[in-house]
Every structure is written in C-alpha cells, then in structure tokens.
Amino acid sequence: MGRRALSSAGWRIDGTMPNEPKFVLIFAPHTSNWDFPLGVAALFAFGFRVSFMGKHSLFRGPLAIPMKWLGGIPVERAVKRDRVSESVAAFKASEKLILVIAPEGTRTYVPAWKTGFYHVAHGAGVPIVPVAFDFGPKVIRVGEPLLPTGDRDADISRLREYFRTSTGKVPAHYQP
C-alpha cells in the first residue's frame, strides 16, 4: 500500500533500511506538513512500526487515535523533562524500537539542528539512520547507518553532509 501510494505520487525509494532491531531514524529536510503523509507512506512501504514524538496538539480530537496507532508519542514542549534519558531507557527496555526524529525539530528554518537524537542514539548504543525526503527529484534516500562515536560535532557534520543536496517541500525553510 505504501509503495503504491508513493509511486502514484511520483516518488521512489533509493536504498534499504538496515536489518537492525533498534535505531534512531532521522529525516530531513522537514519543511512542510506534507512530510508526515510522505513519511507514513514510506513506513508502510518499508513494512515496519516506529515511534515518533509530536507536539501534543496533534493528538487531540479525531487525530488522536490514528496518531497513537501510527506510533506517536505526544510531547508538550512547554513541560521540561529529560526526554533523552527517557528515550535511552525505552531503548534499553525494548527488544525492538525504531525512533523517528526530525533533527530540525520544526518545519520552519533553524540555523542548527537539535542534538537530542544524537544523545539518544549514543546513550542507547544504537545507530542513526539518515533518511532524506528530496522533493526535487521526489526521492526518499536511505543512507548508511552511523554508529555515534562520541564526537558529536564530527558525527553531526557527517550526517548534515548527507542531506546537503536534498530539497525540502519549502526550500527556504532548509539551508544545509
């Protein structure tokens, strides 16, 4: 169903997901509300379940049930919590967990990525899998997993380089 939806919209997938039970999947650029249905179609195409964090307002009313069914975890941004430690603990307590995170943290332009995804992966000892949503050629590119070395700046620089040529739905919201 996911592959059919992507194909009918003119999208294709380049690459394969790793055969790992646990990893942090980061996707970029995140510039539009269209990223979510595209991501859902891709997840159905890959055939696996994930968990993701979303702003709590997405989990109200008629969206609440499908968002939770898709693996959503509501996050109230105004409430300060140690979500990195909570996520690391979730990885350690699970036999299988794929956590999807947009490093920008929002659809609008940000000069630097948030680094929580990195700290989660490093703390849990799991790889980071970069997935680019490239709206130019309509390609979802799956990159090679990166096991965090502990040198956050160097590792994030390598990951950002992977997304350098990707074009978001709203190009002005993403400057690699």
Order of alpha helices (4+ residues) and beta strands (2+ residues): alpha-beta-beta-alpha-beta-alpha-beta-alpha-beta-alpha-beta-beta-alpha
